Amino acid sequence: MFFGLTAILFFNIQFLTVFAQYNETDQVSGFLPPGYEEVTTKNLGSIGAIEKCGEGSSQGVDLCVPYYQCDSETRTIIETARTDGFGVIDIRFGEDKPCDHYLDICCGIPKGGIPSPTPDSESPTIDVESPPPDPVDPPKSTSEKPTSESPRPKPNQPWSCGIRNDNGIDFQITGNNNHESEYGEFPWMVAIVKSNYNPPNDNLLLCGGSLITPNVVLTAAHCVHKLKTNDFKARIGEWDTQTEKERLPYQERNIKQIIVHEQFHPQVLYNDVALLVLESPVVEAENVGIICLPQAGEEFNSKTVLPLVGEKINLEKKVFIKQF
């Protein structure tokens, strides 16, 4: 009896030893024990999961880059920013997209490798320490969003007013379920933002305004009548405060003077108008312009429908220009 049990145990140990050796070497030798067949040697992964750009089969082949750094014809990464239009961009976030940021696209790496950004003599630039032509006041403090392009002053050229980019600049958006405007659609819109912003429990945005001259913003008196000039700044050309991936920079200016309507009544918001004089003029650009003002004495029909445009914070605390 004991002899038979010993033989069975010995056989089982030998079988387990051989099977263990097979598991360690099967992918190299291709050996399979009698009665076994190979089912799969690949990891199936998550059913329905999309492969991210630059991972898996596209590793070393593709890379997520800002939309303006990908050539539309060759679909490869380029050195200088494109300005010829980019189709449609979905502003919604989701795991079903190849890139994590909605302004990034999956683009091929050229054979010579990723090109290093180089200054482009034809690209517009701005020297923030050099005053624009005929400034009202000498520049004191400016802030530009660090993106690929900055506007260049246009000497002795009057500004055109009220130019709305109905289809946006660079691209059109989809997924704008909350009436977000197109990028650059309303270039006169101004975001009045806090100077001392403490995220995540603080809101950056105070209110909105409209640029009426290169250095004057029209806004609501109730928004600024209790503030000092160093409490806030004017940001022109902004579209989404949570990203710096747009091709064109916003222009940010300190406030020199607050002028509240002399007959403003805060209790009933009567004459709820104020002017903000900027420390230095902004520079005209595709995403920065001025709004037209009515002529003195001009009358409007009470049935005239006018669009209402402003800044609004969504559930993700993203500030977009919106049309209501």
Secondary structure in CASP SS format (residue, H / E / C, confidence):
PFRMAT SS
TARGET T0000
AUTHOR 0000-0000-0000
METHOD secondary structure of the structure
MODEL  1
M C 1.00
F H 1.00
F H 1.00
G H 1.00
L H 1.00
T H 1.00
A H 1.00
I H 1.00
L H 1.00
F H 1.00
F H 1.00
N H 1.00
I H 1.00
Q H 1.00
F H 1.00
L H 1.00
T H 1.00
V H 1.00
F H 1.00
A H 1.00
Q H 1.00
Y H 1.00
N H 1.00
E H 1.00
T H 1.00
D H 1.00
Q H 1.00
V H 1.00
S H 1.00
G C 1.00
F C 1.00
L C 1.00
P C 1.00
P C 1.00
G C 1.00
Y C 1.00
E C 1.00
E C 1.00
V C 1.00
T C 1.00
T C 1.00
K C 1.00
N C 1.00
L C 1.00
G C 1.00
S C 1.00
I C 1.00
G C 1.00
A C 1.00
I C 1.00
E C 1.00
K C 1.00
C C 1.00
G C 1.00
E C 1.00
G H 1.00
S H 1.00
S H 1.00
Q C 1.00
G C 1.00
V C 1.00
D E 1.00
L E 1.00
C E 1.00
V E 1.00
P E 1.00
Y H 1.00
Y H 1.00
Q H 1.00
C E 1.00
D C 1.00
S C 1.00
E C 1.00
T C 1.00
R C 1.00
T E 1.00
I E 1.00
I C 1.00
E C 1.00
T C 1.00
A C 1.00
R C 1.00
T C 1.00
D C 1.00
G C 1.00
F C 1.00
G C 1.00
V E 1.00
I E 1.00
D E 1.00
I C 1.00
R C 1.00
F C 1.00
G C 1.00
E C 1.00
D C 1.00
K C 1.00
P C 1.00
C C 1.00
D C 1.00
H C 1.00
Y C 1.00
L C 1.00
D E 1.00
I E 1.00
C E 1.00
C E 1.00
G E 1.00
I C 1.00
P C 1.00
K C 1.00
G C 1.00
G C 1.00
I C 1.00
P C 1.00
S C 1.00
P C 1.00
T C 1.00
P C 1.00
D C 1.00
S C 1.00
E C 1.00
S C 1.00
P C 1.00
T C 1.00
I C 1.00
D C 1.00
V C 1.00
E C 1.00
S C 1.00
P C 1.00
P C 1.00
P C 1.00
D C 1.00
P C 1.00
V C 1.00
D C 1.00
P C 1.00
P C 1.00
K C 1.00
S C 1.00
T E 1.00
S E 1.00
E E 1.00
K C 1.00
P C 1.00
T C 1.00
S C 1.00
E C 1.00
S C 1.00
P C 1.00
R C 1.00
P C 1.00
K C 1.00
P C 1.00
N C 1.00
Q C 1.00
P C 1.00
W C 1.00
S C 1.00
C E 1.00
G C 1.00
I C 1.00
R C 1.00
N C 1.00
D C 1.00
N C 1.00
G C 1.00
I C 1.00
D C 1.00
F C 1.00
Q E 1.00
I E 1.00
T E 1.00
G C 1.00
N C 1.00
N C 1.00
N C 1.00
H C 1.00
E E 1.00
S C 1.00
E C 1.00
Y C 1.00
G C 1.00
E C 1.00
F C 1.00
P C 1.00
W C 1.00
M E 1.00
V E 1.00
A E 1.00
I E 1.00
V E 1.00
K E 1.00
S C 1.00
N C 1.00
Y C 1.00
N C 1.00
P C 1.00
P C 1.00
N C 1.00
D C 1.00
N C 1.00
L C 1.00
L E 1.00
L E 1.00
C E 1.00
G E 1.00
G E 1.00
S E 1.00
L E 1.00
I E 1.00
T E 1.00
P C 1.00
N C 1.00
V E 1.00
V E 1.00
L E 1.00
T E 1.00
A C 1.00
A H 1.00
H H 1.00
C H 1.00
V H 1.00
H C 1.00
K C 1.00
L C 1.00
K C 1.00
T H 1.00
N H 1.00
D H 1.00
F E 1.00
K E 1.00
A E 1.00
R E 1.00
I E 1.00
G C 1.00
E C 1.00
W C 1.00
D E 1.00
T C 1.00
Q C 1.00
T C 1.00
E C 1.00
K C 1.00
E C 1.00
R C 1.00
L C 1.00
P C 1.00
Y C 1.00
Q E 1.00
E E 1.00
R E 1.00
N E 1.00
I E 1.00
K E 1.00
Q E 1.00
I E 1.00
I E 1.00
V E 1.00
H C 1.00
E C 1.00
Q C 1.00
F C 1.00
H E 1.00
P C 1.00
Q C 1.00
V C 1.00
L C 1.00
Y E 1.00
N C 1.00
D C 1.00
V C 1.00
A E 1.00
L E 1.00
L E 1.00
V E 1.00
L E 1.00
E C 1.00
S C 1.00
P C 1.00
V C 1.00
V C 1.00
E C 1.00
A E 1.00
E C 1.00
N C 1.00
V E 1.00
G C 1.00
I E 1.00
I C 1.00
C C 1.00
L C 1.00
P C 1.00
Q C 1.00
A C 1.00
G C 1.00
E C 1.00
E C 1.00
F C 1.00
N C 1.00
S C 1.00
K C 1.00
T C 1.00
V C 1.00
L C 1.00
P C 1.00
L C 1.00
V E 1.00
G E 1.00
E E 1.00
K E 1.00
I E 1.00
N C 1.00
L C 1.00
E C 1.00
K C 1.00
K C 1.00
V E 1.00
F E 1.00
I E 1.00
K E 1.00
Q E 1.00
F C 1.00
END
